[in-house]
């Protein structure tokens, strides 16, 4: 297994590979990484070749702290991890991880951190790289749980899993709320910013301008704003990331002055129905953890579970060299 560090000459090959990989999506594209200018400064992404053919890529950055040099996949994205071809076998995966360790040693790396994707985004079950990391000495650094809704059963079966209160609030919401795709990112961002500031004292990771630029870079079919309207007024919504077989709620917000209309229930119900009719397998509602996985936001988690949501595990692995 030959390992090569990414350069701009690999761009077209990288983009084509991500599109064909078992677990690749637009979050691994160079177009996505280009949206954060810091990524260009410390990029250390790797390409792995088996007999001259690209078998895997690892989006990563290399940086120094006061005490360590760290290779991280990926510091500024939702997650990183090994993105693998459909021909990746068990021994190939072990060689791939060993090649990563060899590369890290040439850079005097003290720690490798790999934040894996969650499996509902895979085209098929494929745990070769997870096994290979464990076999090569990686250990679990953090565990997080995301809550997803399985869209594979019939719509009737999916909605049978709604809690009694969720069913009631969803029916109530549809009496006054209209849900549709929206272009009012500015209006949504005002609500989102107020929600995050009042609850957590934080600002959104992206600005409205940045999310629109990101959508333009990766394609409008990949990022959508689903808005909830009371008459003609936007009072809530969800920024939806659209992957090959799954939907992901990146941001959810509402105008708290209109909370009694339960617009988030209508938005969630709308996305479930739209996702089902479009043939997606899963709708991921996101996490109720912090990034270390120890804090549980019980109210948020219960709300997501009330739609029949179940937990899917995401593990961040690491090894100290």
C-alpha positions in Angstrom: 0.0 0.0 0.0 1.6 3.3 -1.1 0.6 6.5 0.7 0.9 9.9 -1.0 0.2 13.3 0.6 -2.5 15.3 -1.2 -1.5 18.1 -3.5 -3.7 20.2 -5.9 -2.6 17.9 -8.8 -4.8 15.1 -7.1 -8.0 17.2 -6.9 -9.9 15.7 -9.8 -8.9 12.1 -8.8 -9.9 12.9 -5.2 -13.3 14.2 -6.1 -14.1 11.3 -8.4 -13.0 8.8 -5.8 -15.1 10.3 -3.0 -18.2 10.2 -5.2 -17.7 6.4 -5.9 -16.5 5.3 -2.4 -18.6 3.3 0.0 -18.8 6.0 2.6 -17.9 9.2 0.8 -20.1 12.3 0.4 -19.8 16.0 -0.2 -18.3 16.6 3.3 -15.1 14.9 2.0 -14.8 16.8 -1.2 -12.1 19.4 -1.8 -14.9 21.8 -2.7 -16.2 21.5 0.9 -12.7 21.8 2.5 -12.0 24.9 0.4 -14.7 26.8 2.2 -12.5 27.1 5.3 -9.2 28.8 4.3 -7.5 27.4 7.4 -7.7 23.9 5.8 -5.2 24.9 3.1 -2.6 26.0 5.6 -2.3 22.7 7.5 -3.8 20.1 5.1 -2.2 16.7 5.4 -4.7 14.6 3.6 -3.5 11.2 2.3 -4.2 9.0 -0.7 -3.6 5.3 -0.6 -2.8 3.3 -3.7 -2.9 -0.5 -4.2 -1.0 -1.6 -7.3 -1.4 1.9 -8.8 -5.1 2.2 -8.1 -6.6 4.5 -5.6 -8.0 2.4 -2.7 -8.7 5.0 0.0 -8.3 8.6 1.1 -8.0 10.2 4.5 -8.9 13.9 4.8 -6.7 15.3 7.6 -4.9 18.3 8.9 -1.5 18.4 10.7 -1.0 20.9 13.5 1.0 21.7 16.7 -0.3 22.3 20.2 1.9 23.4 23.1 2.8 19.8 23.8 2.1 17.7 20.6 2.1 17.4 16.9 -1.3 16.0 15.9 -2.6 14.4 12.7 -6.4 14.9 12.9 -9.1 13.6 10.5 -10.8 16.0 10.5 -10.5 19.0 12.8 -12.9 21.3 11.0 -15.4 19.0 9.5 -18.4 17.1 10.8 -16.1 14.1 10.7 -13.2 12.6 8.8 -12.2 8.9 8.7 -11.0 6.6 6.0 -13.0 6.9 2.8 -12.6 3.5 1.1 -13.2 1.9 -2.2 -15.6 -1.0 -2.8 -12.7 -3.3 -3.3 -11.1 -2.6 0.1 -10.4 -5.9 1.9 -9.4 -6.7 5.4 -5.6 -7.0 4.8 -5.7 -3.9 2.6 -7.3 -2.0 5.5 -4.5 -3.1 7.9 -1.9 -2.1 5.4 -3.6 1.3 5.0 -3.5 2.0 8.7 0.1 0.9 8.9 0.9 3.2 6.1 -0.7 6.0 8.0 1.4 5.3 11.0 4.6 5.2 8.9 3.6 8.6 7.3 2.9 10.1 10.8 6.3 9.0 12.1 8.1 10.8 9.2 6.3 14.0 10.4 7.2 13.4 14.1 3.5 13.1 14.9 2.7 12.4 18.6 -1.0 11.6 18.2 -3.4 10.6 15.5 -7.1 11.4 16.0 -9.7 10.0 13.6 -13.3 11.0 14.0 -15.2 8.3 12.1 -18.4 8.8 10.2 -21.5 7.1 11.4 -22.6 4.0 9.5 -26.0 5.1 8.4 -24.2 7.2 5.8 -22.5 4.2 4.3 -23.8 2.6 1.1 -23.3 -0.7 2.7 -22.0 -2.1 6.0 -18.2 -2.0 5.9 -16.1 -2.0 9.1 -12.7 -3.1 7.7 -11.0 0.2 8.6 -12.5 0.2 12.1 -11.1 -3.3 12.7 -7.8 -2.3 11.2 -7.4 0.7 13.5 -8.1 -1.5 16.5 -5.6 -4.1 15.3 -2.9 -1.5 14.8 -3.3 -0.1 18.3 -5.9 2.6 18.1 -8.2 3.1 21.1 -11.5 4.9 21.6 -11.0 8.5 22.6 -14.7 9.6 22.5 -18.1 8.1 21.8 -21.1 10.1 20.6 -24.6 9.0 19.8 -26.7 10.6 17.0 -30.4 10.0 16.7 -31.9 8.8 13.4 -35.2 7.8 11.9 -35.3 4.7 9.8 -37.1 5.6 6.5 -37.1 2.1 5.1 -40.4 0.9 6.6 -43.7 2.1 5.2 -44.8 5.7 6.1 -47.6 4.2 8.2 -45.1 2.1 10.2 -42.7 5.0 10.6 -45.4 7.3 12.1 -46.7 4.5 14.4 -43.4 5.0 16.3 -44.2 8.6 17.1 -45.0 9.2 20.8 -48.5 10.2 21.7 -47.6 13.7 22.5 -45.6 14.0 19.2 -48.5 12.8 17.2 -50.8 15.4 18.8 -48.3 18.3 18.3 -47.7 17.3 14.7 -51.4 17.2 13.9 -51.7 20.6 15.7 -48.8 22.1 13.7 -50.3 21.2 10.4 -53.4 23.2 11.2 -51.6 26.5 11.0 -48.1 25.8 9.4 -47.0 25.5 5.8 -43.7 23.8 5.1 -41.7 24.3 1.9 -38.2 24.7 0.6 -37.0 28.2 1.3 -34.2 30.6 0.2 -34.5 32.8 3.3 -31.2 31.8 4.9 -30.9 35.3 6.5 -34.2 35.0 8.3 -33.5 31.5 9.4 -30.0 32.5 10.7 -31.5 35.3 12.8 -33.6 32.6 14.6 -30.8 30.1 14.8 -28.4 32.7 16.3 -31.0 33.8 18.9 -31.7 30.1 19.8 -28.1 29.2 20.3 -27.2 32.4 22.2 -30.1 32.1 24.6 -29.7 28.4 25.3 -26.0 27.8 25.1 -24.3 31.2 24.8 -22.8 30.1 21.4 -23.0 31.3 17.8 -23.6 29.0 14.8 -20.5 27.4 13.3 -21.3 29.0 10.0 -22.7 32.5 9.1 -25.6 32.7 6.7 -23.2 33.9 4.0 -20.9 31.0 4.6 -23.6 28.4 4.4 -24.9 29.9 1.1 -21.4 30.0 -0.3 -20.9 26.3 0.8 -24.2 25.4 -0.9 -23.0 27.1 -4.1 -19.7 25.2 -3.9 -21.1 21.7 -3.3 -24.4 22.0 -5.2 -27.9 23.2 -4.2 -29.2 19.6 -4.2 -26.8 18.8 -1.3 -27.9 21.6 1.0 -31.5 22.7 1.4 -33.4 25.0 3.8 -36.8 23.6 4.7 -38.8 26.5 6.1 -41.9 26.6 8.3 -44.3 29.5 7.5 -47.2 31.0 9.5 -49.1 32.7 6.8 -46.1 34.3 4.9 -43.8 34.6 7.9 -40.9 32.3 8.4 -41.0 31.0 12.0 -38.7 28.0 11.9 -36.9 25.5 9.8 -34.1 23.0 9.2 -30.9 23.2 7.1 -30.8 19.8 5.6 -27.6 18.1 4.3 -28.5 15.6 1.6 -26.3 12.6 1.1 -26.5 9.5 -1.2 -28.9 7.5 1.0 -29.5 9.6 4.1 -30.6 13.1 5.2 -28.9 15.0 8.0 -30.4 17.9 10.0 -27.4 20.2 10.3 -29.3 23.1 11.9 -32.8 23.3 13.4 -34.3 26.5 14.8 -37.7 28.3 15.5 -38.9 31.7 16.5 -39.8 31.1 20.1 -42.5 33.8 20.0 -44.5 31.2 18.0 -43.6 28.1 19.9 -47.2 27.1 20.5 -47.5 26.4 16.7 -45.0 23.5 17.0 -43.5 24.3 13.7 -40.4 22.0 14.3 -42.9 19.1 14.5 -44.3 20.0 11.1 -40.8 20.4 9.6 -39.6 17.0 10.9 -42.8 15.4 9.6 -42.4 17.0 6.2 -38.7 15.9 5.9 -39.7 12.3 6.9 -42.4 12.2 4.2 -40.2 13.9 1.5 -37.2 11.6 2.4 -39.4 8.5 2.2 -40.9 9.4 -1.2 -37.4 10.3 -2.6 -36.0 6.9 -1.5 -33.6 7.8 1.3 -33.0 5.2 3.9 -32.4 7.4 7.0 -33.1 10.8 8.4 -30.4 11.7 10.9 -31.6 14.3 13.5 -28.1 14.9 14.9 -26.6 14.5 18.3 -27.6 15.3 21.9 -24.0 15.0 23.1 -21.1 17.3 23.3 -18.0 16.3 21.2 -16.6 14.3 24.0 -19.8 12.3 24.3 -20.1 12.7 28.1 -22.9 15.4 28.3 -26.4 14.4 27.3 -28.9 17.1 26.5 -31.9 15.1 27.8 -34.7 17.3 26.5 -33.3 17.5 23.0 -32.6 13.8 22.9 -36.1 13.0 24.1 -37.6 15.2 21.4 -35.7 13.3 18.7 -36.5 9.9 20.1 -40.2 10.9 20.3 -40.3 10.6 16.5 -39.2 7.0 16.8 -35.6 7.9 16.6 -32.9 5.4 17.6 -29.2 5.9 18.5 -26.3 5.4 16.1 -22.8 5.3 17.5 -19.9 7.4 16.3 -16.5 6.7 17.6 -13.4 9.0 17.6 -10.3 6.8 17.6 -6.8 7.8 18.5 -3.3 6.5 19.0 -0.3 8.0 20.7 3.1 7.5 19.0 
